[in-house]
Every structure is written in structure tokens, then in C-alpha cells.
Amino acid sequence: MADPLYLSLWFPSFADDDMLPRALAVMKQFPFSARQPGITYLALHPVSWNESTVLEQRFRPGVEPEQAVQFAGEQLHEDYAYTFEAFWDLWTLTEDAKEWVLQPSLVRFIVRGVEFDEGASEQDGHIQVDLGLDTPFLHEELQLTAAAEAKVRANVQKLVEFTTKAEKSSGARARLLWSESEENLAQKLIFRLQKVQ
């Protein structure tokens, strides 16, 4: 069964002045979709997820991360969360399961001020990247052929490269790649890809 997949990042400090520069450092490592490049949406959430957003902005076409961060920076508060949306291209099977295509897939960058939602950033990460479902990285429903394995491996490589670069470039003190089922994703990947060898 498919699970939502997340990357959580924690930083030595995450004061007001640190939040958006660190978010920008993470987003600059992201391999944006060729078909839907840039940041396509921004939302500012005050105090908790139960409150209405104070700003929502769609960008068509998408804008550079620097521009989206500058826009968000006009309302910088430690009890706000900032959501940026973007797409990356992942190999996906067509509905008839006959061919693999590179398809834009939605990703959300959630930047939490330290006072947002009663300090939820301590548990969930100062920056949390919602990578969507883990299906493109596992395809557990498929019998993996050599061709299918190559596509899954390409998706996994993109994921690993992004998470590694994001951690290093942003100065994160810790990172965690996790899914809602709490199963160890690395073990699932290894087990899955070893099945075809």
C-alpha cells in the first residue's frame, strides 16, 4: 500500500532571519520539473493549521525560488508556517501500464517557525518536504522487469541526490526520510530492488 513520503530537516538555529534563507538553500537543490518549472504556489499559515491562511498566491508560470522567498519574506513571523509548492519529473507508468513517461509530480516545502503550532517543528522538522506518495520509488504493485527497475532506480537516485544536497547546502544538523507507515524506507527500497537481481 502506498504511503506519503517526507523529508524532515532540523537546524542548529531557526530564528526569523534563518527560516527563509535555509528554505531557499533547500529549494535551490531541488530538481524542478522541465514541464512545470519553478515555485507554483505559496501560502502563509499563522499560528496553527487550524487558522485560515493570511496569504495564498499561485504563480503561472512558476517563479524562481528566490522570488517566492522574497514574496513570503514580507510577512516573516516565528509563529507562521510557509508552504511552497513545486513539481519534479518522476518516471510513472501510463494508466494502461504499457509505457513509462516522465510526469510532473507535486512536492510541498513546509517551513515552520519555531512557535508555529505549539513548536511542532521540534518533532516534524523546521523544514518538511512532502514528497507525495512513495509509489514512484517502490512500485510494489508491479512485477519489476529490467526496464521497470531502471525507471524506479532513476526515481530513487533523484530522491537520494536531492535529500543529500538539501542537507549539505542548507546546513541542517539532522535529516530524516520517513513515511507515515513508519516502515524503514531504505530497507523497503533495498528489499524491492534486490528482488529483480
N, C-alpha and C positions, 0 to 999 in steps of 0.2 A: 504494500500500500504506500502511496506517495506521501511524503511528509514535507512541510515547509522547512526550508533550509536558511540558516542565518550565520552571519559572521559578526561577532561582538568584539569590540576593541575598547581597551581601557588605557588611560593615560596617566602619567605621574601628576599632572595638574590639568584641570579642565575649567579654569575660570572663564569669565565672559570673553576676555580677549583671546583665549586659546581655542574656543569652540569652533568657530568658522574657519580659521586658518588650518586647523587639524582636519576638519571635514574636507576642505579644499585639497589638502595633501592626499587624502584617501581617494577622492573623486578623480584627481588627475592621473591616478594609476589605473583607473577603470577603462577597459577596452570597449568604448562606446560602439553601438551598432552602426554599420555603414549606411543602412537604410533609414534609421531613425536616430541620428546623432544628437549629442548634447543633452542637457537637462531639459525635460519637457514639462515639469510641474514642480511647484514649490508651495508648501503650506506651513503656516506658523500656528502652533498649538500652545495656548497659555495654560499654565498651572498643572493640568492633567488631561488625559484623553477624553474625559467626560465633558470638558468645556468646548464650546464652539471655536473654530479656528478664527484668528483675527485677520488672517490674510491667506488667500489662495490665488495662485497665478499659474495659468497654463502658458507655455511657450511653444508656438508653432511658427517656424521650425524651432527645434531645440536650441538653447543658448549654451555658450561655454560655461563650465563650472564657475569660473571667476565672476562672470556676470550674475549668475544665480546667487552666489555667495554675497556679492556686493548688495544685491537687492534685499536679501534676508538680513544683512548687517544693519539695515536702517532701524530694525527693531530687535536689539540684542538684549536678552534678559536671561538670567540664570535659572528662572523658573519656566522657560519656554522649551518646546521641542520644535525642531525644524525638519521637515520631510522634503527630500528632493527625490524626484523620480527620473529614471533614465532606462535605456534599453541596451542590451548586448545581444550579439548574434550567437545562438547556440544551434547545434545540429539537432533537428527534430524530424521524426517520421511524418509523412503526409497522412491524412485521415484514412486513406485506403491502404496504408502501410506498405506502399510499393517503392517509395524513394525517400532519401534523406535530403532535407533542404536546410539552409541556414535561415533561421527565423528569429526576428527580434523578440526578446524575452524581457519582461518588466523586472526592474530592480528598484528597491527603495532604500535610500540612505536616511536613517533616522538619527538625528543629532539631539541628544538630551542634555539640557542644562542640569547642573548638579542638584538644583532644587525642584526640578520638574517631577511631578507625580511622586512626591514624597521620597525623592532620592532614588528612583528606580534605576538610575544609571549604574549604581553600585552592583546590582545583580545582572542587568541586561546589557550593560556596556554604555560607555559615553557615546560611542557611535555604534549603531547596529545596522548592518546591511541585510535587508530582507531579499534573499536571492531567488524567491519563488519556490516552487516545488523541487524536490531532489530528483525527479524523474529524468531530466536530461543527463544526469551524472550516473545514473544506475540502470535505467530501463529494465527494471526487474520483471516486467511483464513479457519481455522478449527472450527468445532463444538467440543468444548472441552469435552471429556469424562473424567471420573475419572483418567484413565490411562494416557491420554494425559496431563491432568492438572498436574499430578505428574512429568512428564518429563519437562514441562515448568517451574514448580516451582523449580526443581533441577537446571535448567539453570539460573533462576533468583537468586537463592541462591548463586551460584558460582559467578555471576556478583557482587552481593552486598558484599559478603565476600572479593572479590578482591579489589573493589573500596575502601572499608573501611580500609583494611590492607595497601593498597598502600598509602593512605593519611597519616595514622598514622606513618608508618615506614619511610617515606621519609621526614617528617617534613613540608609537604605542609601547606600553610596558607589558601588555598581555593581549593575546587574541584567542578566540575560541570559535571554531567552526562547528555548529551544532544543528540538530533537527529536533522538532517537537517530540518525536518518539523517544528521544534521549539515547537512541542506539548510537554506537560509535560509528560515525560516518566513514572514517578512514578504514576501519575493519570491514564495513559493508562494501566499500569500493574494492579493496584488495580481494575479498572473497568473490565478488562479482566478476572481476576481470581475470581471476585465476581459473574460473570455470571454463573458459574457452581455450585454455592452453593445454 
